[in-house]
Amino acid sequence: MAAAADRYAYRVLWSGEDDAHIGLVAEFPSLSWIDADAVAALIGIRQLVADVLDQMVQGDEPIPAPLSERRYSGAFKLRIPPELHRTLAIEAAEQNVSLNRLINMRLGATA
């Protein structure tokens, strides 16, 4: 399962609290690997995921699909306070764009 472990979304962050780098994987939020070296933290979390995947296969457990291989519709429902909805609708009208377009522009600006 080592090759399958390469398909997941890994990150390495610095933790001042731990005075070390922490390797994380989005699809397995309960797993982490702490190391003084950033590259070692990445290698460690990747190996840990490979080991967990092997255990999941042996235990006949479902394997989470990597985020990169999941299908996304491009639509999601978002609940916001009515006051914010009104403010955004007014801003969209003032800019002569749809509310959807305004929100897409805002989200794109933060990505």
C-alpha positions in Angstrom: 0.0 0.0 0.0 3.0 2.3 0.0 2.3 3.5 -3.5 -1.3 4.3 -2.6 -0.1 6.4 0.3 1.5 8.8 -2.2 -1.9 10.0 -3.5 -3.0 11.7 -0.3 -2.8 15.4 0.6 0.1 16.0 2.9 1.3 19.2 4.6 4.2 20.0 6.9 3.7 22.9 9.4 6.0 24.4 12.0 4.7 24.1 15.6 6.2 26.6 18.0 4.5 24.8 20.8 6.3 21.5 19.9 9.4 23.3 18.6 9.2 20.9 15.6 7.7 20.3 12.2 4.4 18.4 12.1 3.4 16.2 9.1 -0.3 16.1 8.5 -2.6 14.3 6.0 -6.0 15.8 5.2 -7.7 12.4 4.6 -6.6 11.1 8.0 -7.0 14.0 10.4 -6.2 11.9 13.5 -2.7 11.1 12.2 0.4 13.3 12.5 4.2 12.9 12.7 6.5 15.3 14.6 10.1 15.7 13.7 12.8 18.4 14.1 13.4 18.2 10.3 10.6 19.2 7.8 11.5 16.5 5.3 11.7 13.8 8.0 8.2 14.9 9.1 6.9 14.5 5.6 8.6 11.1 5.2 7.3 10.0 8.6 3.6 10.9 8.0 3.7 9.3 4.6 5.1 6.0 6.1 2.5 6.2 8.9 -0.3 6.4 6.3 1.2 3.5 4.4 1.2 1.4 7.6 -2.4 2.5 8.4 -3.5 1.6 4.9 -2.0 -1.9 5.2 -3.8 -2.4 8.5 -7.1 -1.2 7.0 -6.7 -3.6 4.1 -5.9 -6.5 6.5 -9.0 -5.5 8.6 -11.2 -5.2 5.5 -11.9 -1.6 6.4 -12.9 1.0 3.7 -10.0 3.1 2.4 -10.7 6.8 2.2 -10.4 8.2 -1.3 -7.7 10.8 -1.8 -9.0 14.3 -2.1 -7.4 14.6 -5.5 -9.5 11.7 -6.8 -12.8 12.7 -5.4 -15.5 14.3 -7.6 -16.7 17.7 -6.8 -20.0 19.1 -8.2 -18.9 22.8 -8.0 -22.0 23.6 -5.9 -22.5 23.8 -2.2 -25.1 25.4 0.1 -23.9 28.0 2.5 -26.0 29.5 5.3 -25.3 33.1 6.2 -27.1 35.6 8.4 -29.9 37.5 6.6 -28.1 40.8 7.2 -24.9 39.5 5.4 -27.1 38.2 2.6 -28.7 41.6 2.2 -25.3 43.4 2.2 -23.9 41.0 -0.4 -27.0 41.3 -2.6 -26.7 45.1 -2.5 -23.0 45.0 -3.3 -23.6 42.6 -6.2 -26.4 44.9 -7.6 -24.1 47.9 -7.3 -21.3 46.1 -9.2 -23.9 44.9 -11.8 -22.9 41.2 -11.2 -24.9 38.3 -9.8 -24.6 37.4 -6.2 -23.0 34.1 -7.2 -20.4 36.0 -9.3 -19.6 38.3 -6.4 -19.1 35.5 -4.0 -16.9 33.6 -6.5 -14.8 36.7 -6.9 -14.5 37.0 -3.1 -13.6 33.4 -2.6 -11.1 33.5 -5.5 -9.4 36.5 -4.0 -8.6 34.5 -0.8 -7.4 31.3 -2.5 
